[in-house]
Amino acid sequence: MGDLAMSTVYGKVSAHIEFLHSGADGVPLAQAFRFLAMEDSSAKRFAAAAKQMVDEGYSDAVLEKQSTLNAPAGEALGQLLNSVRRLAATIVASRSSAGK
């Protein structure tokens, strides 16, 4: 269990998380986690920031016409979170290799 705090272009996002397995998506330094609880204001900021990332092409979701619009919110958020995790893992890995 832990607490997560991150800054987005929409403001600070805070959440309670549960740590899962390490080495997520085959990236040794990546740490998988899931959100347990988030205040409404943080949830709105996170959703807006995540939507902006998807709009800018930072999602690997296979989009069919209306697939995201018809998907339950949790499923769509899950796909987005996976993309954010992979992006974060890539950034961490590149920073670690640059410091060597």
C-alpha positions as CSV (number, residue, x, y, z in Angstrom):
1,M,0.0,0.0,0.0
2,G,1.1,3.5,-0.6
3,D,0.2,7.0,-1.5
4,L,0.8,8.6,-4.9
5,A,1.2,12.3,-5.6
6,M,1.9,13.6,-9.1
7,S,1.7,16.9,-10.9
8,T,-0.3,17.2,-14.1
9,V,-1.0,20.2,-16.3
10,Y,-4.4,20.3,-14.6
11,G,-3.0,20.3,-11.0
12,K,-1.9,17.9,-8.3
13,V,-3.3,14.4,-8.3
14,S,-3.2,12.3,-5.1
15,A,-4.4,8.7,-4.6
16,H,-4.0,5.7,-2.4
17,I,-2.5,2.8,-4.4
18,E,-1.6,-0.8,-4.0
19,F,1.7,-2.0,-5.4
20,L,1.6,-5.0,-7.6
21,H,4.4,-6.9,-9.4
22,S,7.6,-5.2,-10.5
23,G,9.0,-5.5,-14.0
24,A,5.7,-4.5,-15.5
25,D,5.4,-4.8,-19.3
26,G,8.9,-6.3,-19.4
27,V,10.6,-3.2,-18.1
28,P,12.8,-4.2,-15.2
29,L,12.5,-0.9,-13.3
30,A,8.7,-0.6,-13.8
31,Q,6.5,-1.0,-10.8
32,A,2.9,-2.0,-11.4
33,F,0.2,-0.5,-9.1
34,R,-3.5,0.0,-9.0
35,F,-5.6,2.9,-7.7
36,L,-7.5,2.1,-4.5
37,A,-9.0,5.5,-3.7
38,M,-8.9,9.0,-5.2
39,E,-10.7,12.2,-4.2
40,D,-13.1,13.6,-6.8
41,S,-10.9,16.6,-7.6
42,S,-7.9,14.4,-8.2
43,A,-10.0,12.0,-10.3
44,K,-11.2,14.9,-12.5
45,R,-7.6,16.2,-12.9
46,F,-6.3,12.7,-13.7
47,A,-9.1,12.0,-16.2
48,A,-8.4,15.3,-18.0
49,A,-4.7,14.7,-18.1
50,A,-5.1,11.2,-19.3
51,K,-7.6,12.3,-22.0
52,Q,-5.1,14.8,-23.2
53,M,-2.4,12.1,-23.4
54,V,-4.8,9.9,-25.4
55,D,-5.7,12.8,-27.7
56,E,-2.0,13.4,-28.3
57,G,-1.4,9.8,-29.3
58,Y,0.1,8.3,-26.1
59,S,-2.3,5.4,-26.0
60,D,-1.8,1.9,-27.5
61,A,-5.5,1.1,-27.3
62,V,-6.8,-0.4,-30.4
63,L,-9.6,2.0,-31.2
64,E,-12.6,0.9,-33.2
65,K,-15.3,3.3,-34.1
66,Q,-17.1,4.1,-30.8
67,S,-15.3,1.4,-28.9
68,T,-14.1,3.9,-26.2
69,L,-17.5,5.6,-26.2
70,N,-19.4,2.4,-25.6
71,A,-16.9,0.8,-23.2
72,P,-17.6,1.0,-19.5
73,A,-15.7,3.8,-17.8
74,G,-13.6,1.4,-15.8
75,E,-12.4,-0.5,-18.9
76,A,-11.5,2.7,-20.7
77,L,-9.6,4.0,-17.7
78,G,-7.9,0.6,-17.3
79,Q,-6.6,0.8,-20.9
80,L,-5.4,4.4,-20.3
81,L,-3.7,3.4,-17.1
82,N,-1.8,0.7,-18.9
83,S,-0.6,3.2,-21.4
84,V,0.5,5.7,-18.7
85,R,2.4,2.9,-16.9
86,R,4.3,1.9,-20.0
87,L,5.1,5.6,-20.7
88,A,6.3,6.1,-17.1
89,A,8.4,2.9,-17.3
90,T,10.0,4.0,-20.5
91,I,10.9,7.4,-19.0
92,V,12.3,5.8,-15.9
93,A,14.3,3.3,-17.9
94,S,15.7,6.0,-20.2
95,R,16.7,8.2,-17.3
96,S,18.4,5.3,-15.6
97,S,20.4,4.3,-18.7
98,A,21.3,7.9,-19.3
99,G,22.9,8.2,-15.8
100,K,25.2,5.2,-16.5
